[in-house]
């Protein structure tokens, strides 16, 4: 794989614009892997809320992130987010985490 060029596509836009839907469909169409970075940020936010780490505490968030075991697992029904062995796919999609 040395010298192999890989295409990375990033999609940005406002909340509710359909970025995740567009990204999933584009990845499916092109045969690419979809990495939901928004889910990763939401997982850190939820973990911080649950452990009482203030969002303005950079060193605390970093320490929290370093302890987290985070995995995005592809499946037929879409990607599952697993944090520390627990499925958080639905837990991160609540207004409190927005």
Backbone as ProteinMPNN parsed JSONL, in Angstrom:
{"seq_chain_A": "XXXXXXXXXXXXXXXXXXXXXXXXXXXXXXXXXXXXXXXXXXXXXXXXXXXXXXXXXXXXXXXXXXXXXXXXXXXXXXXXXXXXXXXXXXXXXXXXXX", "coords_chain_A": {"N_chain_A": [[0.802, -1.192, 0.0], [2.145, 1.102, 0.03], [2.627, 4.317, -1.163], [0.103, 4.362, -2.2], [-2.723, 6.226, -3.037], [-5.337, 7.614, -1.213], [-8.693, 8.56, -1.215], [-10.277, 11.017, 0.623], [-13.286, 12.196, 1.784], [-14.872, 14.954, 3.067], [-17.726, 16.257, 4.64], [-19.415, 19.163, 5.339], [-21.615, 21.343, 7.144], [-24.653, 23.061, 8.227], [-26.539, 22.27, 11.245], [-28.887, 19.677, 10.943], [-28.976, 19.637, 8.176], [-28.7, 17.383, 6.673], [-26.261, 16.108, 6.429], [-25.162, 13.675, 7.461], [-26.844, 11.747, 6.313], [-26.386, 12.218, 3.571], [-23.643, 11.619, 3.502], [-23.588, 8.881, 4.235], [-25.047, 7.736, 2.098], [-23.467, 8.487, -0.1], [-21.042, 7.194, 0.507], [-21.912, 4.534, 0.407], [-22.668, 4.343, -2.269], [-20.197, 4.779, -3.556], [-18.726, 2.74, -2.546], [-17.198, 3.121, -0.296], [-15.84, 3.486, 3.031], [-17.799, 4.74, 5.637], [-17.253, 7.135, 8.048], [-18.49, 8.297, 10.908], [-17.871, 11.089, 12.274], [-19.249, 12.913, 13.769], [-20.741, 11.334, 15.504], [-18.696, 10.436, 17.093], [-17.866, 12.794, 18.416], [-20.238, 13.338, 19.79], [-20.321, 11.115, 21.456], [-18.157, 11.598, 23.161], [-19.118, 13.928, 24.359], [-21.407, 12.948, 25.712], [-20.218, 11.103, 27.449], [-18.674, 12.854, 28.985], [-20.731, 14.349, 30.188], [-21.962, 12.341, 31.723], [-19.901, 11.714, 33.471], [-19.376, 14.039, 34.743], [-17.54, 15.906, 33.725], [-16.551, 19.048, 32.809], [-17.312, 20.762, 29.791], [-15.606, 22.787, 29.058], [-13.195, 22.077, 30.106], [-10.415, 21.291, 28.93], [-8.024, 19.591, 29.436], [-9.24, 17.675, 31.116], [-11.185, 16.579, 29.409], [-9.531, 15.486, 27.485], [-8.198, 13.499, 28.982], [-10.394, 11.913, 29.596], [-11.159, 11.076, 27.032], [-8.903, 9.584, 26.332], [-9.235, 7.389, 27.959], [-11.496, 6.215, 26.982], [-13.017, 3.531, 25.22], [-13.781, 3.349, 22.082], [-15.788, 2.465, 19.348], [-16.802, 2.299, 15.971], [-19.066, 0.417, 14.382], [-19.777, -1.157, 11.447], [-22.859, -2.154, 9.911], [-25.774, -3.897, 8.603], [-28.03, -2.345, 9.159], [-26.961, 0.135, 9.397], [-24.383, 2.135, 10.948], [-23.112, 1.199, 14.146], [-22.496, 2.586, 17.326], [-20.212, 1.904, 19.723], [-19.305, 2.224, 23.012], [-16.983, 1.712, 25.444], [-17.726, -0.991, 25.506], [-20.496, -0.889, 25.457], [-23.511, -0.35, 23.662], [-24.077, 2.694, 22.299], [-25.5, 3.888, 20.324], [-28.158, 4.888, 20.1], [-28.299, 6.415, 22.416], [-26.71, 8.701, 22.081], [-28.158, 10.316, 20.45], [-29.957, 12.26, 21.48], [-31.695, 15.208, 22.665], [-30.275, 16.38, 24.835], [-27.622, 15.918, 24.301], [-27.087, 17.293, 22.038]], "CA_chain_A": [[0.0, 0.0, 0.0], [3.026, 2.264, -0.003], [2.399, 5.161, -2.315], [-1.301, 4.336, -2.603], [-3.459, 7.438, -2.682], [-6.699, 7.344, -0.76], [-9.564, 9.722, -1.274], [-11.045, 11.314, 1.828], [-14.328, 13.18, 1.507], [-15.448, 15.539, 4.283], [-18.953, 17.008, 4.365], [-19.674, 20.116, 6.414], [-22.84, 22.1, 6.941], [-25.387, 23.372, 9.457], [-27.312, 21.224, 11.913], [-30.133, 19.286, 10.288], [-28.911, 19.814, 6.727], [-28.663, 16.084, 6.009], [-24.865, 15.719, 6.193], [-24.961, 12.247, 7.743], [-27.565, 10.985, 5.292], [-25.635, 12.362, 2.319], [-22.371, 10.903, 3.646], [-23.867, 7.437, 4.191], [-25.448, 7.361, 0.744], [-22.305, 8.646, -0.971], [-20.112, 6.104, 0.82], [-22.512, 3.308, -0.117], [-22.608, 4.411, -3.737], [-18.804, 4.689, -3.999], [-18.074, 1.583, -1.941], [-16.24, 3.637, 0.683], [-16.195, 3.375, 4.447], [-18.331, 5.974, 6.211], [-16.835, 7.355, 9.435], [-19.355, 9.333, 11.472], [-17.127, 11.822, 13.308], [-20.236, 13.552, 14.639], [-21.053, 10.358, 16.553], [-17.545, 10.416, 18.004], [-17.971, 13.997, 19.256], [-21.393, 13.157, 20.674], [-19.953, 10.12, 22.469], [-17.33, 12.287, 24.154], [-19.995, 14.84, 25.095], [-22.234, 12.164, 26.628], [-19.332, 10.553, 28.486], [-18.344, 13.985, 29.862], [-21.929, 14.639, 30.978], [-22.166, 11.26, 32.692], [-18.818, 11.682, 34.458], [-19.254, 15.354, 35.359], [-16.394, 16.655, 33.206], [-17.005, 20.274, 32.152], [-16.93, 20.844, 28.382], [-14.515, 23.754, 28.942], [-12.008, 21.509, 30.749], [-9.668, 20.58, 27.89], [-7.244, 18.455, 29.951], [-10.162, 16.658, 31.618], [-11.777, 15.912, 28.248], [-8.483, 14.664, 26.867], [-8.017, 12.321, 29.838], [-11.597, 11.1, 29.409], [-11.065, 10.49, 25.696], [-7.849, 8.569, 26.338], [-9.753, 6.213, 28.675], [-12.654, 5.669, 26.268], [-12.876, 2.522, 24.175], [-14.825, 3.765, 21.154], [-15.764, 1.74, 18.073], [-17.898, 2.443, 15.016], [-19.19, -0.92, 13.814], [-20.72, -1.16, 10.328], [-23.835, -3.237, 9.869], [-26.817, -3.743, 7.585], [-28.933, -1.269, 9.548], [-26.174, 1.343, 9.598], [-23.268, 2.055, 11.878], [-23.389, 1.169, 15.581], [-21.458, 3.221, 18.134], [-20.001, 1.153, 20.959], [-18.396, 2.912, 23.929], [-16.655, 0.883, 26.612], [-18.466, -2.242, 25.426], [-21.945, -0.655, 25.503], [-24.043, 0.28, 22.456], [-24.556, 4.056, 22.558], [-26.026, 4.417, 19.068], [-29.365, 5.684, 20.357], [-28.076, 7.31, 23.561], [-26.091, 9.974, 21.677], [-29.09, 11.058, 19.587], [-30.982, 12.883, 22.321], [-31.485, 16.659, 22.725], [-29.289, 16.772, 25.852], [-26.271, 15.755, 23.753], [-26.944, 18.189, 20.874]], "C_chain_A": [[0.849, 1.261, 0.0], [2.78, 3.031, -1.294], [0.96, 5.18, -2.805], [-1.991, 5.609, -2.139], [-4.875, 7.055, -2.309], [-7.484, 8.648, -0.777], [-10.331, 9.852, 0.032], [-12.029, 12.418, 1.476], [-14.894, 13.655, 2.838], [-16.659, 16.374, 3.876], [-19.244, 17.885, 5.571], [-20.962, 20.868, 6.106], [-23.557, 22.32, 8.254], [-26.137, 22.159, 10.009], [-28.581, 20.936, 11.119], [-30.131, 19.4, 8.776], [-28.889, 18.498, 5.957], [-27.257, 15.594, 5.702], [-24.656, 14.22, 6.375], [-25.643, 11.38, 6.695], [-26.819, 11.032, 3.969], [-24.334, 11.562, 2.37], [-22.57, 9.396, 3.553], [-24.189, 6.982, 2.769], [-24.28, 7.453, -0.234], [-21.302, 7.515, -0.749], [-20.627, 4.781, 0.255], [-22.366, 3.244, -1.637], [-21.19, 4.205, -4.261], [-18.078, 3.455, -3.462], [-17.012, 1.976, -0.93], [-16.73, 3.356, 2.095], [-16.687, 4.745, 4.918], [-17.904, 6.06, 7.67], [-17.622, 8.547, 9.963], [-18.63, 10.046, 12.614], [-18.071, 12.554, 14.249], [-20.623, 12.634, 15.792], [-19.924, 10.294, 17.57], [-17.588, 11.613, 18.954], [-19.12, 13.865, 20.255], [-21.079, 12.164, 21.789], [-19.101, 10.764, 23.56], [-18.187, 13.228, 24.996], [-20.834, 14.079, 26.121], [-21.397, 11.594, 27.77], [-18.969, 11.656, 29.485], [-19.53, 14.337, 30.756], [-22.115, 13.602, 32.075], [-21.111, 11.256, 33.799], [-18.554, 13.044, 35.092], [-18.028, 16.145, 34.937], [-16.93, 17.844, 32.419], [-16.466, 20.339, 30.725], [-15.788, 21.835, 28.161], [-13.204, 23.26, 29.531], [-11.248, 20.642, 29.743], [-8.861, 19.394, 28.398], [-8.132, 17.321, 30.479], [-10.807, 15.874, 30.487], [-10.765, 14.998, 27.568], [-8.273, 13.371, 27.66], [-9.197, 11.357, 29.675], [-11.535, 10.358, 28.072], [-10.021, 9.372, 25.651], [-8.289, 7.289, 27.042], [-10.89, 5.516, 27.929], [-12.242, 4.6, 25.263], [-14.047, 2.752, 23.232], [-14.686, 2.998, 19.846], [-17.002, 2.074, 17.255], [-17.958, 1.125, 14.252], [-20.217, -0.899, 12.688], [-21.647, -2.366, 10.389], [-24.884, -2.954, 8.817], [-27.746, -2.578, 7.891], [-28.224, 0.061, 9.751], [-25.078, 1.099, 10.619], [-23.737, 2.03, 13.322], [-22.213, 1.823, 16.288], [-21.367, 2.469, 19.453], [-18.941, 1.876, 21.779], [-18.223, 2.048, 25.164], [-17.516, -0.379, 26.67], [-19.978, -2.115, 25.415], [-22.397, 0.079, 24.24], [-24.67, 1.63, 22.811], [-25.214, 4.672, 21.327], [-27.235, 5.321, 19.288], [-29.121, 6.735, 21.438], [-27.5, 8.662, 23.156], [-27.016, 10.842, 20.839], [-30.261, 11.621, 20.382], [-30.679, 14.373, 22.428], [-30.412, 17.096, 23.725], [-27.861, 16.714, 25.325], [-26.039, 16.688, 22.563], [-26.028, 19.349, 21.124]], "O_chain_A": [[0.315, 2.37, -0.027], [2.734, 2.451, -2.379], [0.627, 5.929, -3.724], [-1.855, 6.016, -0.985], [-5.528, 6.272, -3.0], [-6.976, 9.702, -0.394], [-10.96, 8.898, 0.487], [-11.644, 13.454, 0.933], [-15.346, 12.845, 3.647], [-16.616, 17.107, 2.888], [-19.311, 17.395, 6.698], [-21.347, 21.009, 4.946], [-23.12, 21.819, 9.29], [-26.336, 21.161, 9.316], [-29.266, 21.859, 10.676], [-31.183, 19.272, 8.15], [-29.04, 18.488, 4.735], [-27.071, 14.759, 4.816], [-24.04, 13.571, 5.53], [-25.074, 10.386, 6.243], [-26.637, 10.002, 3.319], [-23.966, 10.905, 1.396], [-21.81, 8.709, 2.871], [-23.668, 5.972, 2.296], [-24.123, 6.59, -1.098], [-20.777, 6.949, -1.707], [-19.86, 4.001, -0.31], [-21.99, 2.217, -2.201], [-20.99, 3.542, -5.279], [-16.954, 3.161, -3.871], [-16.038, 1.25, -0.729], [-17.897, 3.028, 2.309], [-16.071, 5.772, 4.634], [-18.173, 5.143, 8.447], [-17.433, 9.675, 9.509], [-18.756, 9.659, 13.776], [-17.727, 12.792, 15.407], [-20.812, 13.09, 16.92], [-20.163, 10.12, 18.765], [-17.372, 11.463, 20.157], [-18.987, 14.237, 21.421], [-21.513, 12.342, 22.927], [-19.303, 10.503, 24.746], [-18.005, 13.315, 26.21], [-20.959, 14.512, 27.267], [-21.825, 11.604, 28.924], [-18.958, 11.42, 30.693], [-19.355, 14.594, 31.947], [-22.394, 13.947, 33.223], [-21.388, 10.847, 34.927], [-17.623, 13.193, 35.884], [-17.526, 16.967, 35.704], [-17.685, 17.664, 31.464], [-15.305, 20.011, 30.478], [-15.071, 21.727, 27.166], [-12.196, 23.963, 29.459], [-11.412, 19.422, 29.708], [-8.986, 18.294, 27.859], [-7.81, 16.145, 30.307], [-10.964, 14.657, 30.579], [-11.09, 13.892, 27.135], [-8.183, 12.287, 27.084], [-9.015, 10.14, 29.624], [-11.822, 9.164, 27.999], [-10.231, 8.342, 25.011], [-7.766, 6.213, 26.749], [-11.209, 4.362, 28.214], [-11.249, 4.745, 24.55], [-15.18, 2.39, 23.547], [-13.589, 2.894, 19.298], [-18.113, 2.125, 17.783], [-17.011, 0.761, 13.555], [-21.398, -0.653, 12.933], [-21.273, -3.443, 10.853], [-24.881, -1.887, 8.204], [-28.201, -1.893, 6.974], [-28.833, 1.017, 10.232], [-24.886, -0.023, 11.089], [-24.659, 2.758, 13.687], [-21.063, 1.635, 15.892], [-22.337, 2.408, 20.209], [-17.828, 2.112, 21.31], [-19.191, 1.698, 25.839], [-17.974, -0.783, 27.738], [-20.68, -3.125, 25.368], [-21.74, 1.022, 23.799], [-25.666, 1.694, 23.532], [-25.458, 5.878, 21.305], [-27.312, 6.406, 18.711], [-29.681, 7.829, 21.375], [-27.77, 9.668, 23.813], [-26.685, 11.992, 20.547], [-31.418, 11.468, 19.992], [-29.521, 14.771, 22.297], [-29.712, 18.08, 23.485], [-26.98, 17.394, 25.852], [-24.899, 16.852, 22.127], [-25.82, 20.175, 20.235]]}, "name": "protein", "num_of_chains": 1, "seq": "XXXXXXXXXXXXXXXXXXXXXXXXXXXXXXXXXXXXXXXXXXXXXXXXXXXXXXXXXXXXXXXXXXXXXXXXXXXXXXXXXXXXXXXXXXXXXXXXXX"}
